[in-house]
Amino acid sequence: MSIGFDAARWRKVKETAREWWAGRLKRPLIQIRLQGRAPQRPAPRHPFLDYTARYPESVTPEEIVDVWDYELSKTEYLGDAFPNIWPNFGPGIIAGFLGASVTPVEYTVWFKPDVIKPPAELSLACNLDNPWFRRVRAICRAAQERWKGLVQVGMTDLGGNLDILASFRPGEALLLDLYDYPEDIKRLTWQAHDAWWRYFDEINAALRPPNPGYTAWTPIFSESPYYILQCDFAYMIVPEMFDEFVKPELAASCRRLGNAFYHLDGPGQLPHLDSLLTITELKGVQWVPGAGQPDASHWSEVYRKIRAAGKLIQVVGGMAEFDAVAGQLGSAEGMVVFDTLPASRRAEAEAFLKRYGAI
């Protein structure tokens, strides 16, 4: 196997993650991936594409997995890092599973309904015969057949509750629907919830065993079901609407997951933070300041609030941002950070890991 990892390191990753989720680890989780390792295998037939959805159907699941294998073979895993990959079919691919058209472009994937129906005529029903779902599931199966548990394969980006619905009620339509058709929106939200969980379970059935555990598009490792939940649509609504239309479904998903994080994206979501933190089963928060905003080191009040609520914290950024936040909070316990660096920065990475007891 050309990937530089083994069963002994997997045992350590699992043990450390278990302690971190339980609040017993007296240090942060730090995943650093060094790029530039000799792959020790031939190059694949196809190039690596950030969005897996861009590969034409003529590229088989096995060929896609071979591309991934090559990329993982060029990586060295330091600290709590491990080989991981996930089928990236765009944020909210459940819209595609539910019948929306799927248009991959270089930097994202667009979802659009063939016909825009009014809320009263719209229904969201799980369809396991959908070609996009079958493609994702086939790739997951091919990955498990290839690696047999050496690589952690993460869940595709299923999307958030109202984000999925927004694909079928695009533009300002869904915002107006919250006022004009609140009961229909609640009905559709719970239909999306049911579909979300059916797809989540079906994809996990294709992954486990031998998948080592659970990850999502953010690779925090967990031995029990984990996902990073989101509702980017919440950026546009007031807290009262968040509590009415978003929070009930979000809390229900947190209760079903063993380890749930929330993707808090941009200052427009900060008015919802107090409400989010009252969800007992929500384990942690990933705060993303957003484009054009100061980096993670400038939001100490946000991190203090998250920690005061007893939640775990993902710092988005690299080593410098993590150092700043840890210094502001006085401790790095209960925090996690990821960084990808060239092999030439190995000494810097190892010094960082030593500083926090992760080496």
N, C-alpha and C positions, 0 to 999 in steps of 0.2 A: 504494500500500500504506500503510495507516494506522499500522503498527507502525514505531517510530522506530529502525530498524537497517538496515545495508546490507552489501554484500559486502566492502567494505574493513575494516569492523569485525570481520566474521567471520574474515578472514585473520589479523588480530591476535589474536583469541581462540584460534584454532587454534595459532598459533606459540607463544604464551605457555604454553598448556596442554601442548604437546609438550615444551617445555623444563622445565616443572615436573615432569611425570611422569618425565623422565629425570634429575632431580636437578641440573639445570644452572641453574635459575632462582634468582637470588640475592635473591629476595623471595618473599613469600607470594602465593597466589591470593586475591583479594578481590572478591567479587561483591556489589554494593550496588544494589538496585532501589528507585527513588523512585516513590512512588504519587502520582497527582494530575495527570498529564499530560492535556491535552485530547485525547480519542480521535480526533478528526477523522473520525468516521464515525457513523452512526446507532446507537442502542442495539439490541441483539439482541432477538429475540422472547421468549427464555427467560432465566431468571435463572442466575447462576453457582452451581453446586453443588460443594462440595469433593469429594464422592464422585460420580464420574461414573456409577457404578452406580445412582444414585437417579433418573436420567432414565428415564422410561418408554420402552418400545419405540417409541411413537408419535413421540418426538423423534428425528429422523434424525441419523446421524453428521455430516452437513453442518451441521445446526443446532447441534449441540454444538460443532463447530469454530468456528462463527460466534460463539458465546458466548466461547470462548477468545480469539478474535481481538480481541474488544472489550476483554477484560481486559488483554491484552498491549499493546493500543494506549494504555492509560491509564498505562503504565509507562515510566520512563526508566532506561536501563541504564548504570551507572557502573562504572569499573574494569574488571574481567574479566567482568562480567555480560553476559548475552545473553538474548534471548527464548526461553523454554523452557516446556513444558507436558508433562503426562503423563496418560494415562487412568487415573484412580484408581478401581479396582474393589475396593479393600480389601486389607489385608495378607494375602497368601497366596491370591490368586485362583485359583491352580492347583488348589486344592481344589474350587473351582466348576467349572473346566475338566474335572476328573476325575470329576464327577458329584455332588458334594455340593450341597445346596440353598444358595442365595445369598439372604440377607436384608439389603438395605441399610437402614440407619437414618440419622439425621441425622449422627451422629458416628463411625460405623464401618460395617463390613459383617460379618455373621455367616455362618459356614459350618457346616453340619450335615449329617451323612449321613442318608439316608432310612432306612437300616437299619444298625445297628452290628454289624459282623461281627467274629468273633474273628480274630486275626492270621493264622492258618493258612488262613482262607477269603477273606482280603482280597487283592486284586490291584489295582495302579494302572497303568492303561494309557492312553496318550495318545489323545485323541479330538478330531480336528480339526473334527468336525461339531458339537461342543458349542456351544449357542447363546451362551453367555457368551464363549467364545473367538472365535466369529465376530463378535460385537459389538465386542470390543476390536480385532480386526484391521480391521474395516470403518471404525472411527473413525480408526485410524492411516492407512489409505489415504486417507480423506477429508482428513485434515490435510496429507498430502503433496501432494494435488491442489490444495488451497487455497493453501498457502504456498510450495511448490516450493523448499524448502531455506532459507527465511528464518528459520524457527522450528525449534529443536531439539526434537523430540518424544521424550520419554523412555520407557523401558520401564515397563510396568505393574508393580505390586508382586507379583511371582510368589510370593514367600515363601521360607522356608528349609526345609532337608530334613526335620528332625523336626517343625517347625512345621506343614508340610503334613500329615504323618502324624497329628499330634495332632488335626486336624479330623475324622479318621475314627475315632480312638480317643480320644474326649474325656474331660475330667475327669482322674481319676487313672489311667485305664486304661493309657495309654501308659507311665507311670512303672512300673507293675507289669509291663507287658510286657517291659521291659528285663531284668527278672529272670527272668520265666517263659518268654518266647519270644524269646530274643536272636537266634536265627538267622532267624526270621521277620521281626523288625524290621530286621535288616541287609538281607534280601532286599527288603523294602518300601522301605527307604531308597534302594537303588540303582534300584529301579523309579521312585521319585519323581525321582531324579537324571536318569534317561533322559528322563522326561516333561518335566522342567524345561528341559532343553537343547533338546528338540524344539520346545517352545513358544517359547523364547527365539529360536531360529533362524527359526521361522516368522513371528514378529512383526517381527523385524529385516528379514526379506525384504519385508515390507509397508512398511517405513520407508525402506529404503536401496536405491538412491538415491531421492530427493535429500536425505535427512536429513544434516545436516552431520557428525554423528559419533554418539557414544553417550553417553547419560545414563540415570539411573534416577530413583527418587523423590528421590534426592539429586543435584542437577544439577552434579556435577563433570564437566566436559567432557573427553572422550577421543576421539581419532581411531581407536583400536583398541578392541575390545570391552571394555566396562566394566560392572560391576554392583557394588552394595553388598550383599554376602552377609550372611546372618544365621542365627541359630538361637536365638530367644528362649526356646525350651524349655530350653536349656542352663542357664538360671537355676536350674533345679530339680535339677540333677544334679551329682555330684562330678567332679573332674578325670579320674579313671580311666574313668568312663563317657563323658565327653566325648571322650577319646582313642579309645575303642573304637567309639562309635556316631556321632559327629559329625565328628571331624577327618578321617577318611579321605575321606569324600565332599566335605567342604569343601576339602581340599587338591586333590582332583581338579578341582573347579570353578575354583579359583585357577589351576591349570595351563592350563586351557582358555581362560580370560579373558586378554586382554592386560593389563588393569589391574583388579585386584580390591581392593576395600575390605571391611572387616568392620564390621558394626553391633554394637558392644559396648554392650549395653543394661542398665544398672543394676549396682549393687554385687555382685549375685549372679553376674554373669558374670566378675568380676575374677579369681576363682581359675583361670580358663581362659586368662588373658592370656599367661602365659609359654609355654604350649603353642601358642597361636595365632601368637606371634611367631617360632616356629621354622619356620613355613611360608614357604619361600623366595619363592614366587611371590605371596604376599600383599603388596600394595604399601602399604596404609595402613589406619588404624583410625579409626573414628568413635566416640568415647566419649560416651555419653549417660548422665549421672548418674542420671536418672530422677526421677519425681515425689516430692516431699518431701525430696530430697537437696540439698546445697549446689550452687551452680552451678559451671560449668567452672573458675572461678578457684581453686577449693579442692582441685584434684586434681593438683597439680604432679607428684607421684610417679608417677601413671599416665602422664602425658605424657612424663616423663623416660624411663620404661621403653620406651615406644613409640619415641621418638627414638633411644635407645641401640641399639635393634634395627635401625635404619636404615629405619624405616617412615615414611610420610607421615602427617600428622595433620589431621583435621577437627575444629575447635573448634566445638562446638554452643553457640550464644548469639549475642550481638551484638558491637559494637565494644568495649565495656567489658571483656567476658570475654576477648576476643582480646588486648587490650592487656595484661591481667593475665598470661595464659599466656605470651605472648611475652616479657614481662619476667622471669618465673620461669625460662624456658628460656634466656634470654640471646640469643635469635635467633628470628625468625619464618620463617626459610627452611623449606620443606617443609610449610608449614601452609596451610590453606584455611578461609575463613569466608564465610558468607552473612548478609546483613542486608537487611531490607525496611523502609524508612522513609518518612514523609510528605515531600513536596517541601519543606516548610518547614524541614527539617533538612539541606538541601543543603550549606550551608557546613560543617557538622560532618562530613558524609560526605566532602567533598572534602579537608578537613584530615586526616582519617583515612587516605585513600588516599595523600596526599602523604607522610605519615609513613612509609609502608612502600614508597614508590617505585612505586605502582600508578597514578599519574596523571602 
